[in-house]
Amino acid sequence: MAETIEYEGGAYTGKLVDGVSHSQGTYTFASGAKYVGEWKDGKPRGQGTKTWADGDKYVGEYKDDKRHGQGTGSRSGGDKYVGEWKAGKMYGEGAYTHADGTETLGGWKFGCPWNAVVYDSAGKLKSSYKDGVPQ
């Protein structure tokens, strides 16, 4: 049975275990953002979707309230990242497509291209990164 509680300026609707969000549920933030998905011990964990008030969106895996695992992040301006995340940052293998069609493909660390290549919108090699340094 779903319950609704208000906390931290927002509202959670879903299953509660010992008074905290657990299992499937929805949290609407005071800012207008919304998270729909799995919860464990009061934090998003597992599969979920978060949509921000400005139209940015993330669909994928969460761990302890952070993007973690496989997921897709898209910005309202048209940029999109599909790949691995760790502790809320792009980390691992992934593809970042910019609104102008430029693509950065390869390895990421701490939200930055690490060992990756950049192609222009026509698919021509533009530049690369080695150990986080533009080449």
Residue, then its C-alpha position, 0 to 999 in steps of 0.5 A: m500500500a502506497e503512503t505519502i509523506e512530506y520531508e525535506g520540502g518535498a513529498y514521497t509517495g510509495k512504500l515505507v519500511d520503518g518510516v523511510s522510503h523503500s521499494q518503488g516510489t516517487y519523490t517530488f522535490a520542492s524545486g519541481a524535480k521528480y524521481v520515480g523508481e526504486w528506493k532502499d533505506g530512504k535513498p534512490r537505489g536501483q533503476g530510476t528516472k529523475t527529471w529536473a524542472d528545467g527539462d534535464k533528465y537521467v534514466g538509469e541506475y542509482k546507488d545511494d542517491k547518485r547516478h551509478g552504473q549504466g544510464t542516459g543523461s540528457r540536457s534540455g539543450g540537446d546534449k546527451y550522454v549514454g554510458e557508465w556512471k560512478a558516484g554521480k559522474m560520467y565514469g567508464e565507457g560512454a558516448y557524449t553527443h552534443a547538440d551540434g552533432t559533435e560526439t565524444l566517445g570512449g573512456w570518462k573519469f570524474g565527468c571528463p573525457w579521459n581516453a576518448v576521441v572527438y568526432d565532428s558532426a560529419g563523423k570526421l576525427k576532430s581531436s582526442y584525449k589521453d589520460g584527460v589531456p587534449q591531444 
